[in-house]
Amino acid sequence: MARIRITQIKSKIGSNQRQKRTLEALGIKKMHNPVEHEASPEILGMVAKVRHLVKVEEI
């Protein structure tokens, strides 16, 4: 599978609790700190839920 790099580019302030927990589940702790994951359907589904807060790049 391909790997993706996920970076939070917008603040989670004002987001609902579900979106905040999704960011935590992806391993994102701070803004502009990228994390890398395999592009599995589960990860891509989580990214889709917070797509307005993150930037995704293929590696």
WOPE-V888141 format. One line per field, one symbol per residue. psi: psi as a letter, one per 20 degrees, with the letter a starting at -180 (. if undefined). Layout:
BEGIN
psi = ???
END
This chain:
BEGIN
psi = qqqqppppiqqipiqrhghghggghijohqqjoqqpqqmrhgghgghhhkhiirppqq.
END
